[in-house]
């Protein structure tokens, strides 16, 4: 990834931000423009495919270990696996959207805005899933922002009438 980032910043592959359309696009006049796009696409596709294949093997292994793990640890493992698989599928969607958005979206300012919004949501996906699925992180987060459940006592007040002895 570091190598790709370094090449991305060189003059042979340049990316421009077009303010009118809110869009990032490769410079078609750059020398290695088409080569980099293809290499980047194949690299991304292979990494996402390998990730999904790994998660398939992990799910199969978790199913085979069903009898040996305890109930609480098993639920936690399933939550972490769901989180990882969802993140992989979401990142795959975001990557393919980046490459194929011109196939199903018009080249407009709002289409580019939507694409940028997807990338921003991509950054919030992991923390959101952690807060949703991981009970210990959720509890620590709520403790941090002072949203603790406070136990309250119900007190019944009975008026005390004093007798006047005359």
N, C-alpha and C positions, 0 to 999 in steps of 0.2 A: 504494500500500500504506500509506503514511503517513496519507493521508486516511481510509482505512478503519479504521486503528488508532485514530485520534483519535475518530472516530464511535463506535467500539466502547467507548471509555472514558467516553463521555458518559452522562448519565442517561436519554436517550431510547432507548438500546439497552444493556441491562445483562445481564451474564453472572454467574451465581452458581455457586459450588462447593458441591455437596451432599455433605457428609462421609459420610453413611450409605451412599451409592451410589458414592462416589469419582467423581462425574460433574460436568462443566461443562455448564450448560444456560443458554440464553437465558431471561431473565425474561419470561414471557408477558404480564405486566401493563404492560410498558414500551410507550411510545407507538409507536415505530417498529420494534417487534420483528419482525413479519412482513415488512416492507419490507426491513429490513437482511438478513434471512435469504435472501430471494430475490435481492437485489443481490449479496450475497456469493457465493451459489451460481453465478449467471450469470458473475460476474467470474472466479471460480476455473475454471469449466468452459471459458470462452473462453481463458484463459491456458494451461491445460493442452492444449487443442486446438491452439492456435497453436504451442506448443512441439513437440508431436508432428508437426505439419505441417512445421515448420522442420527437424526431424531427418530427416524423409522426404526433403526436398530436399538435406540434407547428405549422406545416404547415396547418393542418386542422383549427386550431384556427385563424391563419392569414387569411385564406380564408374567414372565417365567419365574420371577422372584416373588410373586404374589403371596405364596405360602410362607415365606420366611420373614417378611417385614411385619412390623406391628401396625396397628390401625392408625395411630397418630402420625408416625413417620411416613407411612404410605400416603396419607392424604397430603402431607407436605411435599413429598416427591411428585405427586400428580400435579399439584399446583405449580411447582417450579417447571415441570415439563410442559404444561399448558402455556405458561408464560413464554418459555423459550420457543416453542413451536409457533405461537401467535406472532412473536417478534420476527421470526424468520419469514413467515408468510407475508407479514406487513412490509418488511424491508424488500422482499421480492416484488411485491406490488408497486412499491415506490420506485424501484429501479426500472421495472418494465414501463411504468408510466413515463419516466424520464426519456426513455428511448422511443416509445411509440405514441406519445401524446398527440403528435400531428396526424396520426392515422384516424383518431376518433374524436378529436377536439379541433375546433376552428382556431386558426392562428390569430388570436385576439388578446387584448389586454386582460380580459377576465379569465381566459384559459390559463395564461401565465400566472395570474394572481392565484388561481386555484392550485396550480402546480407548486408554487412557493408555499402556499398554505399546507399542502401535503408534507413538504419537507419540514416545516415547523412542527406539525403534529408528530412527525416521525421522531423528533427529539423528545417529545413528552410521553411517548408510548411506554417506554420501560419504567419510568417512575410511576405512571398511572397504574400499570399492571402490578407493580410491587405493592402499591397501596391497596389495590383491590384484592389481590390473591394471598399476600403474605401477612398473616395475622400479627406476627411479632413486629414487623415494620409498621403496620397500621397502628398498633397500640402505641409504639414509641412516637410515631408522628402525632397522634392525638394528644399524647402526654406533652409533647414539645409545644404544641400550640394551645395548650391548656383547655382542651375539650374533654376533661375527665368526667366520668360519671360520678356524681357525688351522691352518696347515700343520704337520704333525708329521713328524718323521723317525723311521724305524725303525732302531733300533740293535741289532745282534746282539751279544750278549755271549758270548764263548767263554772258558771258564776256562783260565787260563794255569797250566800245571803246570811247575814248575821241576824241572830234573834235579839230583839231588844227586850230585855227583861224589865218590865215596869212593875 
